[in-house]
Amino acid sequence: MKKSLKIFLIVLLILIGVIAIDTIKAIVFNNSPILHIREYINKCNEKDYIDKGIIVNHYNCNNESKTLFKNTKYNCMVCYNNK
């Protein structure tokens, strides 16, 4: 096997391993994944957010945390300003 192909496969397996470990850690411990982008849900409370990972999303709504796979539907109860 060519040396460049071996290096490519090793790097690819390491990346897949890091993503898998990050996903398993997030699900088992109900934490945010390390590789994520944070999106705030609304402007009235900056404690409500979604951490969007590669395979899982971590929801923090009304001091309640939940880690779910991306294809799972989940609706956070958000506050609205009554003015």
C-alpha positions in Angstrom: 0.0 0.0 0.0 1.3 3.5 -0.8 2.6 5.5 2.0 0.4 8.5 1.3 -2.7 6.3 1.3 -1.7 4.9 4.7 -1.3 8.3 6.2 -4.6 9.4 4.8 -6.4 6.4 6.3 -4.7 6.9 9.7 -5.7 10.6 9.8 -9.3 9.7 8.7 -9.6 7.0 11.5 -8.3 9.4 14.1 -10.9 12.0 13.1 -13.7 9.5 13.2 -12.5 8.3 16.6 -12.4 11.8 18.0 -16.0 12.5 16.8 -17.2 9.1 18.2 -15.6 9.7 21.6 -17.0 13.2 21.7 -20.5 12.0 20.9 -20.4 9.1 23.4 -19.1 11.5 26.2 -21.9 13.9 25.5 -24.6 11.3 25.6 -23.4 9.3 28.6 -22.7 12.4 30.8 -25.6 14.5 29.4 -23.0 17.3 28.6 -22.4 19.6 25.7 -20.1 18.1 23.0 -16.6 19.6 22.8 -16.9 20.2 19.1 -20.0 22.5 19.0 -21.5 25.8 17.9 -23.6 27.6 20.5 -26.9 29.2 19.3 -28.9 31.3 21.8 -32.6 30.5 21.6 -34.1 33.9 22.5 -33.1 37.4 23.6 -35.0 37.5 26.9 -32.8 34.9 28.6 -29.3 34.2 27.6 -29.1 31.1 29.7 -31.3 29.2 27.1 -29.1 27.9 24.3 -28.5 24.9 22.0 -25.0 23.5 21.5 -25.0 22.0 18.0 -22.5 19.3 17.7 -21.7 17.1 14.7 -24.0 14.2 15.7 -25.8 15.4 18.8 -27.4 18.6 20.1 -27.3 19.7 23.7 -30.3 21.8 24.8 -30.2 24.0 27.9 -33.7 25.4 28.5 -35.1 26.8 31.8 -32.2 25.3 33.8 -32.9 21.8 32.3 -30.3 20.1 30.2 -30.9 17.4 27.6 -28.6 15.8 25.0 -30.2 14.3 22.0 -29.3 13.0 18.5 -29.8 15.5 15.7 -32.8 13.7 14.2 -34.8 13.8 17.5 -37.4 16.6 17.7 -37.3 18.6 20.9 -39.1 21.8 21.8 -37.8 24.1 24.5 -40.2 26.2 26.5 -39.0 29.7 26.0 -40.1 32.9 27.6 -41.7 35.7 25.8 -41.7 39.4 26.8 -45.3 40.6 27.4 -45.1 44.3 26.6 
